[in-house]
Each structure stands twice: as structure tokens, then as C-alpha cells.
């Protein structure tokens, strides 16, 4: 996509939203405050790697979010990402950087786009934003595509999201999942720098990403979704190696059970690091299986198996990860998880046993 049509599309969309919102902006409304929320993952872990043992208490991640709703159409979000620095002279310090910083424009009142919105700034990317609403165990670690180094969950750019066919039945939304509650599915499209939310843009290429999720049986099986996600662009290094990703998934969610199967195929990655000695993108393929079973309302068993392969010359280099855990849920979203994570690439093995608490407010 050339820069001019893309810029023209974005400009026309923003103008349309602004014109639609004019009455709301001019209306007299009472002042509204700032919403504040937080999410922290604190952990203790024991690691065994090549005969060496270590253990530590640490902060896996922390998020603090500030939100402001100006009216029914316009809002903003600002999320700080709190991490432990593990490199250089500042290793061990707690650092803060940005994860999200965007303005959201809703399209209420626009024909055919009553459940749509546009985020502009430092925004969520289409696939991982969807996956994290099915797999609610970010406290254990990152999702598959981020864990194996294909891309991360946010970037500088814009994301357009719309639901398909109105909203699902309210009972399902309240009891199972309120994210992307389109009766027939949802669509997410975006354009991004490509390097992620903690990288500078190192070339002039932009990444186009999209996701289409469909509910084939919205009345009989509203939790069943078929999803296809596509990413096209250049790796974020000056050489700009091609990056292409095809991802297909089948997911299912009901109160007692959640699962997701995903398969990936492509070349290179968004960071530009998956290349050979000639700076050509390496082919990749892999899959991930995830399942969660909830019983007695407050307890869950989870399991996940990842396989990721990248070709080097005439051979494929495999990496496997197996995760199993037991989780206690309390106080409307808080979690305590005990889990084992075994990572087994060729010629190497790492076993992690940990206790993680997710604190939300």
C-alpha cells in the first residue's frame, strides 16, 4: 500500500468521525474524572539450566493505566509498563516505559459502523490483543508469537476494530468473555512501524496487519471462533528484510473451559532478527495448543504446548515448550498460579517452577 492512499484514508476517516462527533463535542456535559487501574505480576521462581540452579523473587511485569473519556465518542488511554532492568550498569533497577498511549475515536452514529473504533498512537496489534482475551494467563509469560520472537503486542501506528453483526447475547458476555463480542465475529486492521513499542523505526517500511474472527454458530456455540491473521512488512533493521506471517486459529470459550489451537507459517519476523548470513528472512512454522479447565468456581488447571521451527540452510531448528499450572482465582480477577515451564530447544533444556500472583485494581 502506498503512503498517499493510506494517509488519505486515515485523514478521511478522522474527518468523518470529527463531523459525526460535532454535536457531542458542543453539548454541555458534566466534568468527568480520570480512571486509574493497575495490573502487576510478582513471582518467585526456581530455575534449572544445564545443571545450574538459581532462584529469585522478582517483578515479572507491572502496568498502571490512566484513562479519560471525554464523551461517548472520544477517549484516551495511557499505560505505563514497569519492568526490571536486567542489562548494563542499571541491572536490577525497576524501570518504567510506555506500553499504550493512544486516542480512541468511536464511530457511533455512522451507518454500518455502530460498534467500531479507531486507535491512534502507541496501540495494540490485532492478533495478540485477541489471543490475550482467550488465554488469560499473561502472568505466566508472553503469548506464543511473542514468546518465540515473531512480534510483540503493541506498536506505534493505528488500529481499526469493528464487530460483525451486532453484539452477542448479554448472558454470554457477562459470564464468559466481554472482549470483541460481535455476534458473527470481529475484524481488526492496522498499520505500524513494525519494531514494537520499545524500538525506534530503523527503515521506512511499514507493517500491515489484520485479523478476521468468525463465529460460525453464534446462537448454538457462541464461544467457538475461527480466526485468520496476516502480517506483511519489513523487519525493523536498516536492510528491511521481508516479513510475512500467516496465522490460523480455532478457539472455544465457555464458563468451565477455554482452549485455543493456532498454527503459524511465514518468513522472518517484525524485529528483523530472524535472518540468515545474507540478511535474507528465514522460513518459519509452528503451532501452539492451550487449554484451561475451571472447577469449583475458583480453581483452574492450565496446559500449553508450543512448537516453533525456523529453517537454517537445509535443516529446521526446533524449539519446544511445555507449560502446566494450577491457579486460584479470587476477588474478581486476582490470581495465584503455581506452574512448571519446560523449554527444550535442540541441545539445551531449561526448567522453571514458579509461584506467580496477579494483582489487579
SVG drawing of the C-alpha trace seen along z (x, -y; Angstrom):
<svg xmlns="http://www.w3.org/2000/svg" viewBox="-29 -23 56 55">
<polyline fill="none" stroke="black" stroke-width="0.4" points="0.0,0.0 1.5,-3.4 1.8,-6.1 -0.6,-8.5 -3.7,-6.3 -3.1,-5.2 -2.7,-8.8 -5.8,-9.8 -7.8,-7.0 -6.8,-7.9 -7.5,-11.6 -11.0,-11.0 -11.8,-8.6 -10.7,-11.1 -12.7,-13.9 -15.8,-11.7 -15.5,-10.9 -15.0,-14.5 -18.0,-15.7 -20.1,-12.9 -18.9,-13.9 -19.5,-17.6 -22.8,-17.7 -21.4,-15.6 -18.4,-17.9 -20.6,-21.0 -23.0,-19.6 -22.8,-20.6 -21.6,-17.6 -20.6,-17.4 -16.8,-17.1 -15.6,-13.5 -12.5,-12.3 -9.6,-10.1 -10.0,-6.3 -6.9,-4.6 -6.3,-0.8 -3.3,1.5 -2.1,5.0 1.0,6.5 2.7,9.9 5.0,10.7 6.8,14.1 9.1,16.5 10.9,19.0 13.4,21.8 15.4,22.4 17.4,25.4 19.5,25.0 22.3,27.3 23.0,28.5 22.9,25.0 20.3,23.9 19.0,20.4 16.0,18.9 14.7,15.5 11.8,13.2 11.1,10.7 8.6,8.4 7.6,10.1 5.7,7.1 3.5,4.2 1.0,2.0 -0.6,-1.2 -3.3,-2.7 -4.8,-6.1 -7.9,-6.6 -10.1,-9.6 -13.5,-9.6 -14.3,-13.0 -17.6,-12.0 -19.3,-9.0 -17.0,-9.1 -13.6,-10.2 -11.4,-8.8 -7.7,-8.4 -5.5,-5.7 -2.0,-5.9 -0.4,-2.7 3.0,-2.6 4.9,0.7 7.0,1.4 9.9,3.9 13.1,5.0 16.2,3.9 18.4,7.0 21.3,5.5 24.1,2.9 25.0,0.8 21.4,0.3 20.7,4.0 18.3,4.7 16.6,1.3 12.9,1.0 12.2,-0.9 9.2,-2.4 8.3,-2.8 5.2,-3.2 3.1,-0.3 0.0,-2.2 -0.6,-5.8 -3.5,-6.5 -6.6,-8.3 -9.7,-6.3 -12.4,-7.5 -15.7,-5.6 -18.0,-5.6 -21.3,-5.7 -24.0,-7.0 -22.1,-6.2 -24.0,-3.8 -22.8,-0.3 -20.1,-1.1 -22.0,-1.4 -19.6,1.0 -16.3,-0.3 -13.4,-2.3 -10.0,-3.6 -7.0,-3.8 -4.1,-6.1 -0.7,-6.3 1.0,-3.5 -1.6,-0.8 -2.4,2.9 -1.6,5.1 -4.5,7.2 -3.6,10.8 -2.0,10.7 -4.7,8.4 -7.3,11.1 -5.3,14.0 -4.8,12.5 -8.6,12.3 -8.9,16.1 -5.7,17.1 -6.0,15.0 -2.6,16.2 -0.3,13.4 1.0,13.7 2.7,16.9 4.5,15.2 4.0,13.9 1.8,15.5 3.1,17.8 4.0,15.4 5.7,13.0 7.5,15.8 9.1,17.3 10.2,13.8 7.9,13.2 6.4,9.9 5.3,8.2 1.9,7.0 2.0,3.2 3.5,0.7 3.3,-2.8 0.6,-3.2 -3.2,-2.9 -5.7,-0.1 -9.2,0.1 -11.6,2.6 -15.2,3.4 -17.7,6.1 -19.7,8.2 -23.4,8.4 -24.1,6.5 -23.4,7.9 -23.7,11.4 -26.3,12.3 -25.6,10.4 -25.6,13.5 -22.6,14.9 -20.8,11.6 -21.1,11.3 -20.4,14.9 -17.6,15.8 -15.9,13.1 -16.8,9.4 -13.9,8.9 -14.8,8.5 -18.4,9.6 -19.5,9.5 -22.4,11.8 -20.7,13.1 -17.1,12.2 -14.8,9.2 -12.3,7.5 -9.1,5.7 -6.8,3.9 -3.8,1.8 -0.6,0.2 2.5,-0.1 6.2,-0.9 6.9,2.8 9.6,2.8 7.3,2.8 6.6,0.4 10.2,0.3 12.1,-0.1 12.9,-3.1 11.9,-2.9 15.0,-1.8 13.7,-1.9 10.9,-3.5 8.9,-0.3 5.6,0.1 3.8,3.3 0.2,4.1 -1.5,6.4 -5.1,7.8 -7.3,10.3 -10.6,11.8 -12.5,13.8 -15.8,15.5 -18.4,17.2 -20.0,19.9 -22.7,20.8 -23.4,17.6 -26.6,19.0 -25.7,22.6 -21.9,22.2 -21.1,18.5 -17.7,19.4 -16.5,21.0 -14.3,18.8 -12.3,19.3 -9.6,16.7 -7.1,15.8 -4.4,13.2 -2.0,11.8 1.1,9.6 3.1,8.2 6.0,5.8 9.7,5.5 11.9,6.5 12.9,3.5 16.6,3.2 18.1,0.9 18.3,3.8 14.5,4.2 14.2,8.0 10.7,9.2 8.4,10.3 5.3,12.4 3.1,14.2 0.0,16.4 -1.7,17.5 -4.8,19.6 -6.6,20.5 -9.6,22.3 -10.7,21.1 -13.5,22.1 -14.7,20.5 -17.4,21.4 -17.6,20.8 -15.8,24.1 -13.4,24.4 -11.2,22.4 -9.0,23.6 -7.0,22.4 -5.2,24.1 -3.0,21.9 -0.7,22.6 1.8,20.2 3.7,20.1 5.8,17.4 9.3,15.9 11.3,13.5 9.9,11.5 8.9,8.0 12.2,7.2 14.4,8.2 16.4,10.7 15.2,13.9 17.6,13.7 20.5,15.8 24.1,14.7 23.0,13.0 20.3,10.9 17.5,12.9 14.5,13.9 14.4,17.4 11.3,19.5 9.3,20.4 6.5,22.6 5.0,23.8 1.9,24.3 0.6,23.8 -2.1,25.6 -3.7,24.1 -6.4,25.3 -7.9,24.2 -10.4,26.2 -12.1,24.3 -13.8,26.2 -15.4,25.3 -15.6,21.7 -12.3,20.6 -9.8,23.2 -8.3,23.8 -5.9,26.2 -4.0,24.9 -1.8,26.5 0.1,25.3 2.4,26.8 4.4,24.7 6.5,25.9 8.4,23.4 10.8,24.2 13.0,21.9 14.9,23.2 18.7,22.8 20.0,23.9 18.5,27.3 17.6,28.1 14.8,27.0 15.8,25.9 13.0,26.8 12.2,25.4 9.5,26.9 7.9,25.5 5.5,27.3 3.6,25.4 1.3,26.8 -0.2,25.0 -2.8,24.8 -4.5,21.4 -6.6,20.0 -8.9,17.1 -10.3,14.7 -11.6,11.1 -12.9,10.6 -9.7,11.1 -6.9,11.7 -4.9,14.9 -2.3,17.1 -0.6,19.5 1.8,22.4 3.3,23.6 6.1,25.5 7.6,24.3 10.0,26.6 11.8,25.2 13.6,27.7 15.3,26.4 17.8,28.6 20.8,29.3 19.5,27.2 16.9,27.6 15.6,25.1 13.1,26.0 11.3,23.3 9.0,23.9 7.3,20.7 4.7,19.1 3.1,16.0 0.5,13.6 -1.6,11.3 -2.8,8.2 -5.5,6.1 -7.3,3.0"/>
</svg>
